[in-house]
Amino acid sequence: MGISGEHFDVIIVGAGVMGSSTAYETARRGLKTLLLEQYDFLHHRGSSHGETRTIRATYPQDYYYPMVIESYKLWQEAEAQVGYKVYFEAHHFDMGQPDDPSLQALIASCRKHSIPHQILRRDQVAEKFSGRFNIPDDWVGVSNALGGVIKPTKATAMFQTLAFRNGAVLKDNAEVVDIERDHNARGGVTVTTARGETFRGKKCVVTVGAWMKKLVKAVSGIELPIQPLETHVLYWRIKPGHEAKYAIGGDFPTFASYGKMYVYGTPTLEYPGLIKVAVHGGNPCDPDKRPWGSGIMVDELKKWVERTFSGMVDSSEPVVKQACMYSMTPTEDFVIDFLGGKFGKDVVVGGGFSGHGFKMAPVIGRILADLAADGEAKGVDISHFRIGRFVRISRM
Ligand SMILES: Cc1cc2nc3c(=O)[nH]c(=O)nc-3n(C[C@H](O)[C@H](O)[C@H](O)COP(=O)(O)OP(=O)(O)OC[C@H]3O[C@@H](n4cnc5c(N)ncnc54)[C@H](O)[C@@H]3O)c2cc1C
């Protein structure tokens, strides 16, 4: 049955985790919702596929803290709706030089929000983790209970399932090539796909990840400084006899290391005997002409793995490598706003998640739905995510 030509309350373009969580939010509010995806649902060419994402409450930028806390609650509510788990509990451990500005800022954020945490010297870190973390002499570690792991492909599928159950129409292999303003008294937009189908929507939410800059420029002329990067998740083999020490469900945490490179990782969950350790960042790319390259700073990361895990993890080569894309903004802060221009408040954009958005997908879906349905985001300060900040940056 064709749906081309149909009218919707909200059309969401892009079915990664952000578009899928938004579709769930709008559908459960009773809004007639259409979710369009250019490729197959749950494909591996964007940012939301794979096996694990870290969730942590320690953020150098304090304004993410309330969003993460709301997300913990919303992840568990969505799990209860669907009936399976996508979130797995763990503690979190940050490490770096005590005068590192990011580490100082996240400690200040812990204090401000009364997050129970321990600041540990090198010897105390070695004792707490029985040698599983070995940090440099002049570094400190910050341990707290608010970490965890989300399963990304499964979580994206969960939101799609919940959106569908709440009445949303989901359509894949539907690349949006145009979004036009409707010039009638009621406003709204017409969305056109590469196959020539058109859909009318009172509102449109654009959540196209690494394609954001291209699509927004094409439909509005507005240039958003969102740079796609190709990045890699790497898995390393834990040496025989030590595997259980790194497994989720014990006391091994999710972690982040604030040094010359930002290194992050998760306890063993998806591949028994392997641990995920990767570098935040990547190589600039065109999302439609991916280099499928070899990754960044792999030699430095090998040394980091060798030193940090006291030789208990084989640092000679990663044994599994998965490519993915980031959508980076100049400040690594998200873009959540009305597109403006000829679209006014009828088109909302959610992008630029800069390699750290997954954990907050449920709250981002809630905020994008608020903007589309009510014209404002409730209970959250989105001033850091406004498009206007780029205008200010470019004038400086
Ligand atoms: C390797 C890696 C590790 C990460 N680790 C973490 C982490 O530990 N913690 C964390 O919080 N976050 C992490 N992130 C970030 C997080 O995964 C992303 O912020 C999030 O997945 C972004 O989702 P999205 O929906 O914006 O983008 P995407 O998942 O890319 O979804 C956008 C969708 O839009 C579709 N699309 C594009 N153009 C069109 C069009 N014209 N018409 C229709 N559809 C279109 C695309 O095909 C795609 O499916 C990581 C990201 C990567 C890549």
The ligand as an ORCA input file, in Angstrom:
! r2SCAN-3c Opt
* xyz 0 1
  C      32.770      4.631     17.029
  C      31.795      5.450     17.805
  C      31.795      5.383     19.170
  C      30.897      6.149     19.889
  N      30.883      6.039     21.241
  C      29.952      6.699     21.952
  C      29.849      6.487     23.339
  O      30.600      5.689     23.913
  N      28.897      7.149     24.012
  C      28.046      8.009     23.403
  O      27.208      8.607     24.093
  N      28.092      8.222     22.075
  C      29.029      7.590     21.341
  N      29.088      7.752     19.997
  C      28.210      8.722     19.342
  C      26.854      8.195     18.979
  O      26.909      6.882     18.487
  C      26.226      9.144     17.955
  O      26.176     10.440     18.557
  C      24.833      8.744     17.535
  O      24.786      7.412     17.102
  C      24.363      9.673     16.414
  O      23.126      9.216     15.937
  P      22.371      9.933     14.754
  O      21.013      9.367     14.752
  O      22.545     11.422     14.883
  O      23.219      9.550     13.430
  P      23.122      8.221     12.516
  O      23.125      7.011     13.355
  O      24.164      8.320     11.459
  O      21.699      8.339     11.853
  C      21.436      9.224     10.800
  C      20.607      8.473      9.788
  O      20.134      9.355      8.803
  C      20.120      8.658      7.581
  N      20.086      9.638      6.495
  C      21.074     10.476      6.115
  N      20.687     11.228      5.085
  C      19.400     10.884      4.806
  C      18.456     11.319      3.840
  N      18.749     12.271      2.974
  N      17.237     10.726      3.826
  C      16.911      9.745      4.727
  N      17.806      9.292      5.655
  C      19.017      9.861      5.701
  C      21.403      7.846      7.619
  O      21.423      6.802      6.706
  C      21.415      7.397      9.062
  O      20.771      6.145      9.213
  C      29.989      7.003     19.226
  C      29.988      7.058     17.834
  C      30.870      6.282     17.124
  C      30.844      6.354     15.624
*
